[in-house]
Amino acid sequence: MKAQVMLVALALAGGSAAAADDIEFYTTKYVGDDIAYENVGCGKPAIPALSQTKKEIKKVSDEMEAWRSCYNAYTERLASLQPVGKALPAGLAERMTPAQLAQAKNRMAQVYNAVIDEAESVAKVVMAEHSAWMAKTDEWVKLEDARQKDKQAQIDRMAREMQLDRGNARGSPLSAGGSGK
């Protein structure tokens, strides 16, 4: 009965059944599929616990940058839909009663808030994983750098010892073919 009354009111106001369907959709059924994060295609970057090579580090960094770029574009799109109701199809707001427009805006605001919360939740997880990866990778790089410096120091020490041994061997009486007496 309520839908029929709305159709009659729309017909009198020059509206259509399609407009009535749109009004009903935005006032009672809108769920934000058009702005849902999972429909954007940003994809979550594959972040391992630790990267040990420059190639692995670059891969994670590149994936993170691609995700960040996609996420930023997504949040900019959400911001462009403000104020709430801006995304209503052209002419639909004019066909709505003030109560319908308020109801549609209220529903859209609730949906937008839920979508934003979902996107922020995903971002927090990605950023936390990235921060943990960065900390472990940086720690590993520092430890590996220290190991390489230690190895180089050992090589340098051994080279000096070998030079000293050679120098001592040249200056010893035994090295000249003598008996040492």
CNS distance restraints for C-alpha pairs under 8 A (distance, minus, plus):
assign (resid   1 and name CA) (resid   5 and name CA) 6.24 0.50 0.50
assign (resid   2 and name CA) (resid   6 and name CA) 6.26 0.50 0.50
assign (resid   3 and name CA) (resid   7 and name CA) 6.17 0.50 0.50
assign (resid   4 and name CA) (resid   8 and name CA) 6.19 0.50 0.50
assign (resid   5 and name CA) (resid   9 and name CA) 6.12 0.50 0.50
assign (resid   6 and name CA) (resid  10 and name CA) 6.04 0.50 0.50
assign (resid   6 and name CA) (resid  20 and name CA) 6.95 0.50 0.50
assign (resid   7 and name CA) (resid  11 and name CA) 6.04 0.50 0.50
assign (resid   7 and name CA) (resid  15 and name CA) 7.97 0.50 0.50
assign (resid   7 and name CA) (resid  16 and name CA) 7.26 0.50 0.50
assign (resid   7 and name CA) (resid  17 and name CA) 6.36 0.50 0.50
assign (resid   7 and name CA) (resid  20 and name CA) 6.27 0.50 0.50
assign (resid   8 and name CA) (resid  12 and name CA) 6.20 0.50 0.50
assign (resid   9 and name CA) (resid  13 and name CA) 6.16 0.50 0.50
assign (resid  10 and name CA) (resid  14 and name CA) 5.97 0.50 0.50
assign (resid  10 and name CA) (resid  15 and name CA) 4.33 0.50 0.50
assign (resid  10 and name CA) (resid  16 and name CA) 6.18 0.50 0.50
assign (resid  10 and name CA) (resid  17 and name CA) 7.85 0.50 0.50
assign (resid  10 and name CA) (resid  19 and name CA) 7.95 0.50 0.50
assign (resid  10 and name CA) (resid  20 and name CA) 7.10 0.50 0.50
assign (resid  10 and name CA) (resid  95 and name CA) 7.59 0.50 0.50
assign (resid  11 and name CA) (resid  15 and name CA) 5.01 0.50 0.50
assign (resid  11 and name CA) (resid  16 and name CA) 6.10 0.50 0.50
assign (resid  13 and name CA) (resid  95 and name CA) 7.77 0.50 0.50
assign (resid  15 and name CA) (resid  19 and name CA) 6.24 0.50 0.50
assign (resid  15 and name CA) (resid  20 and name CA) 7.58 0.50 0.50
assign (resid  15 and name CA) (resid  95 and name CA) 6.90 0.50 0.50
assign (resid  16 and name CA) (resid  20 and name CA) 6.32 0.50 0.50
assign (resid  17 and name CA) (resid  21 and name CA) 6.18 0.50 0.50
assign (resid  18 and name CA) (resid  22 and name CA) 6.21 0.50 0.50
assign (resid  19 and name CA) (resid  23 and name CA) 6.05 0.50 0.50
assign (resid  19 and name CA) (resid  92 and name CA) 6.96 0.50 0.50
assign (resid  19 and name CA) (resid  95 and name CA) 7.71 0.50 0.50
assign (resid  20 and name CA) (resid  24 and name CA) 6.11 0.50 0.50
assign (resid  21 and name CA) (resid  25 and name CA) 6.01 0.50 0.50
assign (resid  22 and name CA) (resid  26 and name CA) 6.19 0.50 0.50
assign (resid  22 and name CA) (resid  92 and name CA) 7.71 0.50 0.50
assign (resid  23 and name CA) (resid  27 and name CA) 5.99 0.50 0.50
assign (resid  23 and name CA) (resid  92 and name CA) 7.38 0.50 0.50
assign (resid  23 and name CA) (resid  96 and name CA) 7.03 0.50 0.50
assign (resid  23 and name CA) (resid 100 and name CA) 7.46 0.50 0.50
assign (resid  23 and name CA) (resid 104 and name CA) 7.81 0.50 0.50
assign (resid  24 and name CA) (resid  28 and name CA) 5.75 0.50 0.50
assign (resid  24 and name CA) (resid  29 and name CA) 6.96 0.50 0.50
assign (resid  25 and name CA) (resid  29 and name CA) 4.62 0.50 0.50
assign (resid  25 and name CA) (resid  30 and name CA) 5.60 0.50 0.50
assign (resid  26 and name CA) (resid  30 and name CA) 5.02 0.50 0.50
assign (resid  26 and name CA) (resid  88 and name CA) 7.96 0.50 0.50
assign (resid  26 and name CA) (resid 104 and name CA) 5.14 0.50 0.50
assign (resid  26 and name CA) (resid 107 and name CA) 7.33 0.50 0.50
assign (resid  26 and name CA) (resid 108 and name CA) 7.44 0.50 0.50
assign (resid  27 and name CA) (resid 100 and name CA) 6.55 0.50 0.50
assign (resid  27 and name CA) (resid 101 and name CA) 7.72 0.50 0.50
assign (resid  27 and name CA) (resid 103 and name CA) 5.42 0.50 0.50
assign (resid  27 and name CA) (resid 104 and name CA) 4.11 0.50 0.50
assign (resid  27 and name CA) (resid 105 and name CA) 7.78 0.50 0.50
assign (resid  27 and name CA) (resid 107 and name CA) 6.33 0.50 0.50
assign (resid  28 and name CA) (resid 104 and name CA) 7.46 0.50 0.50
assign (resid  28 and name CA) (resid 107 and name CA) 7.19 0.50 0.50
assign (resid  30 and name CA) (resid 107 and name CA) 7.13 0.50 0.50
assign (resid  30 and name CA) (resid 108 and name CA) 6.99 0.50 0.50
assign (resid  30 and name CA) (resid 111 and name CA) 7.66 0.50 0.50
assign (resid  31 and name CA) (resid 108 and name CA) 7.94 0.50 0.50
assign (resid  31 and name CA) (resid 111 and name CA) 6.03 0.50 0.50
assign (resid  32 and name CA) (resid  36 and name CA) 5.82 0.50 0.50
assign (resid  32 and name CA) (resid 108 and name CA) 7.71 0.50 0.50
assign (resid  32 and name CA) (resid 111 and name CA) 6.02 0.50 0.50
assign (resid  32 and name CA) (resid 112 and name CA) 7.12 0.50 0.50
assign (resid  32 and name CA) (resid 115 and name CA) 7.40 0.50 0.50
assign (resid  33 and name CA) (resid  39 and name CA) 7.34 0.50 0.50
assign (resid  34 and name CA) (resid  39 and name CA) 7.59 0.50 0.50
assign (resid  35 and name CA) (resid  39 and name CA) 7.27 0.50 0.50
assign (resid  35 and name CA) (resid  40 and name CA) 7.56 0.50 0.50
assign (resid  35 and name CA) (resid  78 and name CA) 7.37 0.50 0.50
assign (resid  35 and name CA) (resid 115 and name CA) 7.39 0.50 0.50
assign (resid  36 and name CA) (resid  40 and name CA) 6.93 0.50 0.50
assign (resid  36 and name CA) (resid 115 and name CA) 5.90 0.50 0.50
assign (resid  37 and name CA) (resid  41 and name CA) 7.73 0.50 0.50
assign (resid  37 and name CA) (resid  42 and name CA) 7.99 0.50 0.50
assign (resid  37 and name CA) (resid  74 and name CA) 7.84 0.50 0.50
assign (resid  37 and name CA) (resid 115 and name CA) 6.89 0.50 0.50
assign (resid  37 and name CA) (resid 118 and name CA) 7.32 0.50 0.50
assign (resid  37 and name CA) (resid 119 and name CA) 5.90 0.50 0.50
assign (resid  38 and name CA) (resid  42 and name CA) 7.85 0.50 0.50
assign (resid  40 and name CA) (resid  74 and name CA) 7.33 0.50 0.50
assign (resid  42 and name CA) (resid  67 and name CA) 5.83 0.50 0.50
assign (resid  42 and name CA) (resid  70 and name CA) 5.45 0.50 0.50
assign (resid  42 and name CA) (resid  71 and name CA) 6.49 0.50 0.50
assign (resid  43 and name CA) (resid  67 and name CA) 6.88 0.50 0.50
assign (resid  44 and name CA) (resid  67 and name CA) 6.83 0.50 0.50
assign (resid  44 and name CA) (resid 126 and name CA) 7.14 0.50 0.50
assign (resid  45 and name CA) (resid  60 and name CA) 7.47 0.50 0.50
assign (resid  45 and name CA) (resid  63 and name CA) 5.47 0.50 0.50
assign (resid  45 and name CA) (resid  64 and name CA) 5.90 0.50 0.50
assign (resid  45 and name CA) (resid  67 and name CA) 6.47 0.50 0.50
assign (resid  45 and name CA) (resid 126 and name CA) 7.55 0.50 0.50
assign (resid  46 and name CA) (resid  60 and name CA) 7.04 0.50 0.50
assign (resid  46 and name CA) (resid  63 and name CA) 7.36 0.50 0.50
assign (resid  47 and name CA) (resid  60 and name CA) 6.20 0.50 0.50
assign (resid  47 and name CA) (resid 129 and name CA) 6.73 0.50 0.50
assign (resid  47 and name CA) (resid 130 and name CA) 6.60 0.50 0.50
assign (resid  47 and name CA) (resid 133 and name CA) 6.97 0.50 0.50
assign (resid  48 and name CA) (resid 133 and name CA) 6.69 0.50 0.50
assign (resid  49 and name CA) (resid 132 and name CA) 7.28 0.50 0.50
assign (resid  49 and name CA) (resid 133 and name CA) 5.26 0.50 0.50
assign (resid  49 and name CA) (resid 136 and name CA) 7.21 0.50 0.50
assign (resid  50 and name CA) (resid 133 and name CA) 5.48 0.50 0.50
assign (resid  50 and name CA) (resid 134 and name CA) 7.73 0.50 0.50
assign (resid  50 and name CA) (resid 136 and name CA) 5.78 0.50 0.50
assign (resid  50 and name CA) (resid 137 and name CA) 5.16 0.50 0.50
assign (resid  51 and name CA) (resid  56 and name CA) 5.51 0.50 0.50
assign (resid  51 and name CA) (resid  57 and name CA) 5.63 0.50 0.50
assign (resid  51 and name CA) (resid 133 and name CA) 7.63 0.50 0.50
assign (resid  51 and name CA) (resid 137 and name CA) 5.58 0.50 0.50
assign (resid  52 and name CA) (resid  56 and name CA) 6.67 0.50 0.50
assign (resid  52 and name CA) (resid  57 and name CA) 7.23 0.50 0.50
assign (resid  52 and name CA) (resid 137 and name CA) 6.87 0.50 0.50
assign (resid  52 and name CA) (resid 140 and name CA) 7.21 0.50 0.50
assign (resid  52 and name CA) (resid 141 and name CA) 7.32 0.50 0.50
assign (resid  53 and name CA) (resid  57 and name CA) 6.21 0.50 0.50
assign (resid  54 and name CA) (resid  58 and name CA) 6.00 0.50 0.50
assign (resid  55 and name CA) (resid  59 and name CA) 6.16 0.50 0.50
assign (resid  56 and name CA) (resid  60 and name CA) 6.35 0.50 0.50
assign (resid  57 and name CA) (resid  61 and name CA) 6.07 0.50 0.50
assign (resid  58 and name CA) (resid  62 and name CA) 5.91 0.50 0.50
assign (resid  59 and name CA) (resid  63 and name CA) 6.15 0.50 0.50
assign (resid  60 and name CA) (resid  64 and name CA) 5.99 0.50 0.50
assign (resid  61 and name CA) (resid  65 and name CA) 6.10 0.50 0.50
assign (resid  62 and name CA) (resid  66 and name CA) 6.18 0.50 0.50
assign (resid  63 and name CA) (resid  67 and name CA) 6.15 0.50 0.50
assign (resid  64 and name CA) (resid  68 and name CA) 6.01 0.50 0.50
assign (resid  64 and name CA) (resid 130 and name CA) 7.90 0.50 0.50
assign (resid  65 and name CA) (resid  69 and name CA) 6.07 0.50 0.50
assign (resid  66 and name CA) (resid  70 and name CA) 6.22 0.50 0.50
assign (resid  67 and name CA) (resid  71 and name CA) 5.96 0.50 0.50
assign (resid  68 and name CA) (resid  72 and name CA) 5.99 0.50 0.50
assign (resid  69 and name CA) (resid  73 and name CA) 6.24 0.50 0.50
assign (resid  70 and name CA) (resid  74 and name CA) 6.16 0.50 0.50
assign (resid  71 and name CA) (resid  75 and name CA) 6.21 0.50 0.50
assign (resid  72 and name CA) (resid  76 and name CA) 6.10 0.50 0.50
assign (resid  73 and name CA) (resid  77 and name CA) 6.20 0.50 0.50
assign (resid  74 and name CA) (resid  78 and name CA) 6.34 0.50 0.50
assign (resid  75 and name CA) (resid  79 and name CA) 6.16 0.50 0.50
assign (resid  76 and name CA) (resid  80 and name CA) 6.17 0.50 0.50
assign (resid  77 and name CA) (resid  81 and name CA) 6.65 0.50 0.50
assign (resid  78 and name CA) (resid  82 and name CA) 7.29 0.50 0.50
assign (resid  81 and name CA) (resid  85 and name CA) 7.71 0.50 0.50
assign (resid  81 and name CA) (resid  86 and name CA) 5.72 0.50 0.50
assign (resid  81 and name CA) (resid  87 and name CA) 5.82 0.50 0.50
assign (resid  82 and name CA) (resid  86 and name CA) 6.14 0.50 0.50
assign (resid  84 and name CA) (resid 105 and name CA) 5.78 0.50 0.50
assign (resid  84 and name CA) (resid 108 and name CA) 6.53 0.50 0.50
assign (resid  84 and name CA) (resid 109 and name CA) 6.04 0.50 0.50
assign (resid  85 and name CA) (resid 104 and name CA) 7.32 0.50 0.50
assign (resid  85 and name CA) (resid 105 and name CA) 5.28 0.50 0.50
assign (resid  85 and name CA) (resid 108 and name CA) 7.01 0.50 0.50
assign (resid  88 and name CA) (resid  92 and name CA) 6.53 0.50 0.50
assign (resid  88 and name CA) (resid  93 and name CA) 6.83 0.50 0.50
assign (resid  89 and name CA) (resid  93 and name CA) 7.73 0.50 0.50
assign (resid  91 and name CA) (resid  95 and name CA) 6.67 0.50 0.50
assign (resid  92 and name CA) (resid  96 and name CA) 6.50 0.50 0.50
assign (resid  93 and name CA) (resid 101 and name CA) 6.33 0.50 0.50
assign (resid  96 and name CA) (resid 100 and name CA) 5.55 0.50 0.50
assign (resid  96 and name CA) (resid 101 and name CA) 5.69 0.50 0.50
assign (resid  97 and name CA) (resid 101 and name CA) 6.16 0.50 0.50
assign (resid  98 and name CA) (resid 102 and name CA) 6.12 0.50 0.50
assign (resid  99 and name CA) (resid 103 and name CA) 6.09 0.50 0.50
assign (resid 100 and name CA) (resid 104 and name CA) 6.02 0.50 0.50
assign (resid 101 and name CA) (resid 105 and name CA) 6.07 0.50 0.50
assign (resid 102 and name CA) (resid 106 and name CA) 6.02 0.50 0.50
assign (resid 103 and name CA) (resid 107 and name CA) 6.13 0.50 0.50
assign (resid 104 and name CA) (resid 108 and name CA) 6.03 0.50 0.50
assign (resid 105 and name CA) (resid 109 and name CA) 5.95 0.50 0.50
assign (resid 106 and name CA) (resid 110 and name CA) 6.28 0.50 0.50
assign (resid 107 and name CA) (resid 111 and name CA) 6.23 0.50 0.50
assign (resid 108 and name CA) (resid 112 and name CA) 5.90 0.50 0.50
assign (resid 109 and name CA) (resid 113 and name CA) 6.06 0.50 0.50
assign (resid 110 and name CA) (resid 114 and name CA) 6.31 0.50 0.50
assign (resid 111 and name CA) (resid 115 and name CA) 6.11 0.50 0.50
assign (resid 112 and name CA) (resid 116 and name CA) 5.98 0.50 0.50
assign (resid 113 and name CA) (resid 117 and name CA) 6.06 0.50 0.50
assign (resid 114 and name CA) (resid 118 and name CA) 6.18 0.50 0.50
assign (resid 115 and name CA) (resid 119 and name CA) 6.22 0.50 0.50
assign (resid 116 and name CA) (resid 120 and name CA) 6.04 0.50 0.50
assign (resid 117 and name CA) (resid 121 and name CA) 6.05 0.50 0.50
assign (resid 118 and name CA) (resid 122 and name CA) 6.34 0.50 0.50
assign (resid 119 and name CA) (resid 123 and name CA) 6.16 0.50 0.50
assign (resid 120 and name CA) (resid 124 and name CA) 6.08 0.50 0.50
assign (resid 121 and name CA) (resid 125 and name CA) 6.41 0.50 0.50
assign (resid 122 and name CA) (resid 126 and name CA) 6.23 0.50 0.50
assign (resid 123 and name CA) (resid 127 and name CA) 5.93 0.50 0.50
assign (resid 124 and name CA) (resid 128 and name CA) 5.96 0.50 0.50
assign (resid 125 and name CA) (resid 129 and name CA) 6.12 0.50 0.50
assign (resid 126 and name CA) (resid 130 and name CA) 6.05 0.50 0.50
assign (resid 127 and name CA) (resid 131 and name CA) 6.00 0.50 0.50
assign (resid 128 and name CA) (resid 132 and name CA) 6.15 0.50 0.50
assign (resid 129 and name CA) (resid 133 and name CA) 6.08 0.50 0.50
assign (resid 130 and name CA) (resid 134 and name CA) 5.99 0.50 0.50
assign (resid 131 and name CA) (resid 135 and name CA) 6.14 0.50 0.50
assign (resid 132 and name CA) (resid 136 and name CA) 6.22 0.50 0.50
assign (resid 133 and name CA) (resid 137 and name CA) 5.85 0.50 0.50
assign (resid 134 and name CA) (resid 138 and name CA) 5.82 0.50 0.50
assign (resid 135 and name CA) (resid 139 and name CA) 6.07 0.50 0.50
assign (resid 136 and name CA) (resid 140 and name CA) 6.08 0.50 0.50
assign (resid 137 and name CA) (resid 141 and name CA) 6.05 0.50 0.50
assign (resid 138 and name CA) (resid 142 and name CA) 6.17 0.50 0.50
assign (resid 139 and name CA) (resid 143 and name CA) 6.19 0.50 0.50
assign (resid 140 and name CA) (resid 144 and name CA) 5.95 0.50 0.50
assign (resid 141 and name CA) (resid 145 and name CA) 5.93 0.50 0.50
assign (resid 142 and name CA) (resid 146 and name CA) 6.15 0.50 0.50
assign (resid 143 and name CA) (resid 147 and name CA) 6.16 0.50 0.50
assign (resid 144 and name CA) (resid 148 and name CA) 6.11 0.50 0.50
assign (resid 145 and name CA) (resid 149 and name CA) 6.18 0.50 0.50
assign (resid 146 and name CA) (resid 150 and name CA) 6.12 0.50 0.50
assign (resid 147 and name CA) (resid 151 and name CA) 6.11 0.50 0.50
assign (resid 148 and name CA) (resid 152 and name CA) 6.10 0.50 0.50
assign (resid 149 and name CA) (resid 153 and name CA) 6.02 0.50 0.50
assign (resid 150 and name CA) (resid 154 and name CA) 6.16 0.50 0.50
assign (resid 151 and name CA) (resid 155 and name CA) 6.20 0.50 0.50
assign (resid 152 and name CA) (resid 156 and name CA) 6.05 0.50 0.50
assign (resid 153 and name CA) (resid 157 and name CA) 6.02 0.50 0.50
assign (resid 154 and name CA) (resid 158 and name CA) 6.03 0.50 0.50
assign (resid 155 and name CA) (resid 159 and name CA) 6.09 0.50 0.50
assign (resid 156 and name CA) (resid 160 and name CA) 6.24 0.50 0.50
assign (resid 157 and name CA) (resid 161 and name CA) 6.13 0.50 0.50
assign (resid 158 and name CA) (resid 162 and name CA) 6.07 0.50 0.50
assign (resid 159 and name CA) (resid 163 and name CA) 6.22 0.50 0.50
assign (resid 160 and name CA) (resid 164 and name CA) 6.10 0.50 0.50
assign (resid 161 and name CA) (resid 165 and name CA) 6.00 0.50 0.50
assign (resid 162 and name CA) (resid 166 and name CA) 6.10 0.50 0.50
assign (resid 163 and name CA) (resid 167 and name CA) 6.01 0.50 0.50
assign (resid 164 and name CA) (resid 168 and name CA) 5.96 0.50 0.50
assign (resid 165 and name CA) (resid 169 and name CA) 5.93 0.50 0.50
assign (resid 166 and name CA) (resid 170 and name CA) 6.19 0.50 0.50
assign (resid 167 and name CA) (resid 171 and name CA) 6.41 0.50 0.50
assign (resid 168 and name CA) (resid 172 and name CA) 6.17 0.50 0.50
assign (resid 169 and name CA) (resid 174 and name CA) 7.93 0.50 0.50
assign (resid 169 and name CA) (resid 175 and name CA) 6.04 0.50 0.50
assign (resid 170 and name CA) (resid 175 and name CA) 5.73 0.50 0.50
assign (resid 170 and name CA) (resid 176 and name CA) 7.57 0.50 0.50
assign (resid 171 and name CA) (resid 175 and name CA) 7.04 0.50 0.50
assign (resid 172 and name CA) (resid 176 and name CA) 7.25 0.50 0.50
assign (resid 173 and name CA) (resid 177 and name CA) 7.13 0.50 0.50
assign (resid 173 and name CA) (resid 178 and name CA) 5.64 0.50 0.50
assign (resid 173 and name CA) (resid 179 and name CA) 7.09 0.50 0.50
assign (resid 173 and name CA) (resid 180 and name CA) 5.15 0.50 0.50
assign (resid 174 and name CA) (resid 178 and name CA) 5.14 0.50 0.50
assign (resid 174 and name CA) (resid 179 and name CA) 5.98 0.50 0.50
assign (resid 174 and name CA) (resid 180 and name CA) 5.48 0.50 0.50
